[in-house]
Amino acid sequence: MPDAKRIFLTGGTGFLGSHLAQALLEKGNRVIVLARKSTSQTARQRVVEVLGRVSSGQLGKTVAERLEVLEGDVSLPLLGLDPSAYDYIHRHVEEVWHSAASLSFLEDDRQEIFRMNVDGTRQVLALASGTGPRRLHHISTAYVAGSRTGIVREDELDVGQTFRNPYEASKCEAEKLLRAAHESGAVRATIYRPSIVIGNSVSGKATHFHGVYAFIRGLWAVTRRLRQGNPGSDFVDLSLRIRGSETSTLNFVPIDFVVSAIMELAGVPVSGVARTFHLTNPVPTPNWLWLGVVCRQLRVRGIRLAEEKDFEDEPMTRMEALFHRQMTFYSPYLSTEPVFDRSAIEDALSTGAIRCPYVTQEFAAKMTGWYIDLLNGAREGQTAAGEQA
Ligand SMILES: NC(=O)c1ccc[n+]([C@@H]2O[C@H](COP(=O)([O-])OP(=O)(O)OC[C@H]3O[C@@H](n4cnc5c(N)ncnc54)[C@H](OP(=O)(O)O)[C@@H]3O)[C@@H](O)[C@H]2O)c1
């Protein structure tokens, strides 16, 4: 294949990284994936297994031949690789794709999150720079915007915003490193900022379950306990106020849109400033819409979003307090959301061939229905509850 490249990719066992690895392999590239082993599987076994799930079957022979997996860790010097492997990649790889990150939002994990996301990016930058300009594709997040409200432009980064959790802060720091390296000429970087990545727009299928999925899992667990006390009931009643705003929105982007947009944007020439793209939905989904769909699918009545004043007038019940303690990591996202400007991405994808589908009632039902079936054990060969937020 004439355009085939040698690509080094981190995060290949993750949701986005595995889909990107699959897309890059399908295009004929040779992909070297950096991955960690687990207690029961080698790094290669883990990557092959997740790529099998992404492609809904076995990894094809020709694709598998173009895949190499190296065991390593982005937070370690030389990425935990032996010096000769590191040197080989440093000299021969044409592009570096950095998708590995810690997606924990927990304050208790702050140090670890920064070690993975900031020190890890520093290590990846060291690999990508040095012997000539190298292309670096970096997966960031739209939520480097932190607590900002109003319009957030793609070329903006640190405007003095505060952050809702150490994850957002660490991803902002990582982008700063990237921009500085790009400006110094050490790398030619493109930065992709997805919003909330959800399952496939056709099937609803996802392979990892962070953020909003963890929130849905929390609601599923509460209603399941309730249902156990009311066997045979269809709809169950659960008076539960969740801190948030009915009219605020969540910005969902299906994984297939994110991957095809990144693959297209990766070919856009890089100029003086690092290009940054918001991989966001032009029409975010109101909370009342998707939460209503989730409640209908869980067959539960009485769950609603309530603003702070509501809790001042009537304090939380014990059950509400317990739910909030477990879901604190997600509460801020249910109250406000900025408007993500999309000028750069719209300009770059101006043919209109790649469009982000709107998350309508129908789409939300497909996505949450797929996940709730998985939680209920209706989808065999998959695990859902083991994933952390
Ligand atoms: N999912 C979303 O909704 C979303 C939205 C916006 C932006 N993003 C960004 O997209 C990127 C990918 O996220 P994702 O959804 O794919 O997350 P994910 O499913 O949690 O995957 C994270 C990946 O990073 C790897 N990783 C973490 N620490 C590592 C380390 N020290 N060394 C090597 N690998 C390490 C993980 O490996 P293990 O399997 O070994 O843990 C996994 O492959 C991240 O940069 C994230 O910030 C994600």
The ligand as an SDF file (V2000), in Angstrom:
LIG
                    3D

 48 52  0  0  0  0  0  0  0  0999 V2000
  -14.0420    8.1290   26.4840 N   0  0  0  0  0  0  0  0  0  0  0  0
  -14.3930    9.3940   26.3770 C   0  0  0  0  0  0  0  0  0  0  0  0
  -15.5830    9.7380   26.4930 O   0  0  0  0  0  0  0  0  0  0  0  0
  -13.3680   10.4510   26.0730 C   0  0  0  0  0  0  0  0  0  0  0  0
  -13.8280   11.7530   25.8470 C   0  0  0  0  0  0  0  0  0  0  0  0
  -12.9090   12.7630   25.5570 C   0  0  0  0  0  0  0  0  0  0  0  0
  -11.5680   12.4670   25.4990 C   0  0  0  0  0  0  0  0  0  0  0  0
  -11.1380   11.2010   25.7350 N   0  0  0  0  0  0  0  0  0  0  0  0
   -9.6860   10.9620   25.6460 C   0  0  0  0  0  0  0  0  0  0  0  0
   -9.4850    9.8950   24.7470 O   0  0  0  0  0  0  0  0  0  0  0  0
   -8.3270    9.1540   25.1040 C   0  0  0  0  0  0  0  0  0  0  0  0
   -8.6770    7.7030   25.1890 C   0  0  0  0  0  0  0  0  0  0  0  0
   -9.6950    7.5270   26.1630 O   0  0  0  0  0  0  0  0  0  0  0  0
  -10.4960    6.1620   26.2350 P   0  0  0  0  0  0  0  0  0  0  0  0
  -11.9320    6.4970   26.2850 O   0  0  0  0  0  0  0  0  0  0  0  0
   -9.9830    5.2530   25.2190 O   0  0  0  0  0  0  0  0  0  0  0  0
  -10.0690    5.6870   27.6970 O   0  0  0  0  0  0  0  0  0  0  0  0
   -9.8520    4.1970   28.2380 P   0  0  0  0  0  0  0  0  0  0  0  0
  -10.8250    3.2920   27.6210 O   0  0  0  0  0  0  0  0  0  0  0  0
   -9.8080    4.3060   29.7390 O   0  0  0  0  0  0  0  0  0  0  0  0
   -8.4010    3.8650   27.7400 O   0  0  0  0  0  0  0  0  0  0  0  0
   -7.2790    4.4470   28.3290 C   0  0  0  0  0  0  0  0  0  0  0  0
   -6.0880    3.7690   27.7220 C   0  0  0  0  0  0  0  0  0  0  0  0
   -4.9030    4.3480   28.2630 O   0  0  0  0  0  0  0  0  0  0  0  0
   -4.0660    3.2960   28.6980 C   0  0  0  0  0  0  0  0  0  0  0  0
   -3.1920    3.7300   29.7710 N   0  0  0  0  0  0  0  0  0  0  0  0
   -3.5230    4.3910   30.9060 C   0  0  0  0  0  0  0  0  0  0  0  0
   -2.4170    4.5810   31.6330 N   0  0  0  0  0  0  0  0  0  0  0  0
   -1.3800    4.0280   30.9520 C   0  0  0  0  0  0  0  0  0  0  0  0
    0.0060    3.8910   31.1900 C   0  0  0  0  0  0  0  0  0  0  0  0
    0.5580    4.3820   32.3030 N   0  0  0  0  0  0  0  0  0  0  0  0
    0.7800    3.2890   30.2660 N   0  0  0  0  0  0  0  0  0  0  0  0
    0.2280    2.7820   29.1380 C   0  0  0  0  0  0  0  0  0  0  0  0
   -1.0820    2.8570   28.8510 N   0  0  0  0  0  0  0  0  0  0  0  0
   -1.8710    3.4790   29.7570 C   0  0  0  0  0  0  0  0  0  0  0  0
   -5.0300    2.2290   29.1750 C   0  0  0  0  0  0  0  0  0  0  0  0
   -4.3460    1.0200   29.3210 O   0  0  0  0  0  0  0  0  0  0  0  0
   -4.8730   -0.1250   30.3290 P   0  0  0  0  0  0  0  0  0  0  0  0
   -5.8990   -0.8960   29.5410 O   0  0  0  0  0  0  0  0  0  0  0  0
   -3.6350   -0.8920   30.6340 O   0  0  0  0  0  0  0  0  0  0  0  0
   -5.4460    0.5740   31.5320 O   0  0  0  0  0  0  0  0  0  0  0  0
   -6.0270    2.2710   28.0250 C   0  0  0  0  0  0  0  0  0  0  0  0
   -5.5000    1.6150   26.9100 O   0  0  0  0  0  0  0  0  0  0  0  0
   -7.8410    9.7540   26.4260 C   0  0  0  0  0  0  0  0  0  0  0  0
   -6.7670   10.6070   26.1670 O   0  0  0  0  0  0  0  0  0  0  0  0
   -9.0340   10.5280   26.9400 C   0  0  0  0  0  0  0  0  0  0  0  0
   -8.6200   11.6180   27.7090 O   0  0  0  0  0  0  0  0  0  0  0  0
  -12.0000   10.1780   26.0250 C   0  0  0  0  0  0  0  0  0  0  0  0
  1  2  1  0
  2  3  2  0
  2  4  1  0
  4  5  1  0
  4 48  2  0
  5  6  2  0
  6  7  1  0
  7  8  2  0
  8  9  1  0
  8 48  1  0
  9 10  1  0
  9 46  1  0
 10 11  1  0
 11 12  1  0
 11 44  1  0
 12 13  1  0
 13 14  1  0
 14 15  2  0
 14 16  1  0
 14 17  1  0
 17 18  1  0
 18 19  2  0
 18 20  1  0
 18 21  1  0
 21 22  1  0
 22 23  1  0
 23 24  1  0
 23 42  1  0
 24 25  1  0
 25 26  1  0
 25 36  1  0
 26 27  1  0
 26 35  1  0
 27 28  2  0
 28 29  1  0
 29 30  1  0
 29 35  2  0
 30 31  1  0
 30 32  2  0
 32 33  1  0
 33 34  2  0
 34 35  1  0
 36 37  1  0
 36 42  1  0
 37 38  1  0
 38 39  2  0
 38 40  1  0
 38 41  1  0
 42 43  1  0
 44 45  1  0
 44 46  1  0
 46 47  1  0
M  CHG  2   8   1  16  -1
M  END
$$$$
